[in-house]
Amino acid sequence: MTKPDHARLDRVVAEARKQSELREAGYRERALKLYPWICGRCAREFSGVRLRELTVHHKDHNHDNNPADGSNWELLCLYCHDNEHSRVLEEAGRHRSADQQKLATHNPFSALQGLLKK
């Protein structure tokens, strides 16, 4: 029977602790400590395995804006988070300039009728 490699085990445990500290330093871990585990839109509660379905939404849509007090964050479930970003994209599409809203003029099928007759 082989002896356990205590040095290797110590390295693995140290790396696991380091990774845990890095995750806790991340804004998601901080937000989960600051706020109740409830979606800010649909009010569903999350715990256990389902906690991974709860995401951090940046209210100003700037992922670099992460104040320590969490004032730019809200916890949203995956569905409400996707809905929020879809709404923002739709709103941005409505405010495009007239030049950006011009329809495409190229028709890749314009010669199709002639090809089908041959």
C-alpha positions as CSV (number, residue, x, y, z in Angstrom):
1,M,0.0,0.0,0.0
2,T,1.4,3.4,-1.0
3,K,1.7,6.2,1.6
4,P,-0.3,9.4,1.0
5,D,1.7,12.3,-0.4
6,H,1.1,14.9,2.3
7,A,3.0,17.6,0.4
8,R,0.7,17.2,-2.6
9,L,-2.4,17.1,-0.4
10,D,-1.2,20.3,1.3
11,R,-0.7,22.0,-2.1
12,V,-4.2,20.9,-3.3
13,V,-5.8,22.3,-0.1
14,A,-3.9,25.5,-0.3
15,E,-5.0,26.0,-3.9
16,A,-8.6,25.2,-3.1
17,R,-8.5,27.9,-0.3
18,K,-6.9,30.4,-2.7
19,Q,-9.5,29.8,-5.3
20,S,-12.3,30.1,-2.7
21,E,-10.9,33.5,-1.6
22,L,-10.7,34.7,-5.2
23,R,-14.4,33.7,-5.8
24,E,-15.5,35.4,-2.6
25,A,-13.7,38.5,-3.8
26,G,-15.7,38.4,-7.0
27,Y,-18.8,40.6,-7.2
28,R,-21.2,37.6,-7.4
29,E,-20.0,36.2,-4.1
30,R,-20.2,39.7,-2.5
31,A,-23.7,40.3,-3.9
32,L,-24.9,36.9,-2.5
33,K,-23.6,38.0,0.9
34,L,-25.2,41.4,0.7
35,Y,-28.7,40.6,-0.7
36,P,-31.4,38.0,0.1
37,W,-31.4,35.1,-2.4
38,I,-34.5,36.4,-4.1
39,C,-35.0,37.5,-7.7
40,G,-35.5,41.3,-7.8
41,R,-38.1,41.0,-10.5
42,C,-40.2,37.8,-10.1
43,A,-39.5,37.4,-6.3
44,R,-38.7,33.7,-6.6
45,E,-36.5,32.4,-3.8
46,F,-33.3,30.4,-4.4
47,S,-31.2,28.1,-2.3
48,G,-29.1,25.0,-2.5
49,V,-28.4,23.8,-6.0
50,R,-30.8,26.3,-7.5
51,L,-28.7,29.2,-6.2
52,R,-26.7,29.0,-9.4
53,E,-29.8,30.2,-11.3
54,L,-29.5,33.5,-9.5
55,T,-27.3,36.0,-11.3
56,V,-25.9,39.5,-10.6
57,H,-27.3,42.2,-12.9
58,H,-25.4,45.5,-13.2
59,K,-28.1,48.2,-13.1
60,D,-26.0,50.5,-15.3
61,H,-24.9,47.6,-17.6
62,N,-21.2,48.4,-16.8
63,H,-19.5,45.2,-15.5
64,D,-16.5,47.2,-14.4
65,N,-18.7,49.3,-12.0
66,N,-18.6,47.1,-8.9
67,P,-18.9,49.4,-5.8
68,A,-18.2,47.6,-2.5
69,D,-21.7,48.5,-1.2
70,G,-23.4,46.7,-4.1
71,S,-25.4,49.7,-5.2
72,N,-25.0,48.9,-8.9
73,W,-26.2,45.3,-8.5
74,E,-29.4,43.4,-8.3
75,L,-29.9,39.7,-8.1
76,L,-32.1,38.4,-10.9
77,C,-32.9,34.8,-11.9
78,L,-31.7,33.6,-15.3
79,Y,-35.0,34.3,-17.0
80,C,-35.5,37.8,-15.6
81,H,-31.9,38.6,-16.4
82,D,-32.3,37.5,-20.0
83,N,-35.5,39.5,-20.3
84,E,-33.8,42.6,-18.9
85,H,-31.0,42.4,-21.5
86,S,-33.5,41.7,-24.3
87,R,-35.5,44.8,-23.4
88,V,-32.3,46.9,-23.4
89,L,-31.4,45.6,-26.9
90,E,-34.9,46.3,-28.2
91,E,-34.9,49.8,-26.8
92,A,-31.5,50.5,-28.4
93,G,-32.8,49.3,-31.7
94,R,-35.7,51.8,-31.6
95,H,-33.3,54.7,-31.1
96,R,-31.0,53.9,-34.0
97,S,-30.4,56.7,-36.5
98,A,-32.3,56.8,-39.8
99,D,-29.2,55.7,-41.7
100,Q,-28.8,52.7,-39.5
101,Q,-32.4,51.7,-40.0
102,K,-32.3,51.5,-43.8
103,L,-33.4,48.1,-45.1
104,A,-31.0,45.9,-47.0
105,T,-31.3,46.4,-50.7
106,H,-29.4,43.3,-51.9
107,N,-31.6,40.4,-52.7
108,P,-29.5,37.2,-53.0
109,F,-32.5,35.4,-54.7
110,S,-33.2,38.0,-57.4
111,A,-31.9,35.7,-60.2
112,L,-33.5,32.6,-58.7
113,Q,-36.6,32.7,-61.0
114,G,-34.4,32.7,-64.1
115,L,-32.3,29.8,-62.8
116,L,-35.4,27.8,-62.0
117,K,-36.7,28.2,-65.6
118,K,-33.5,26.6,-67.0
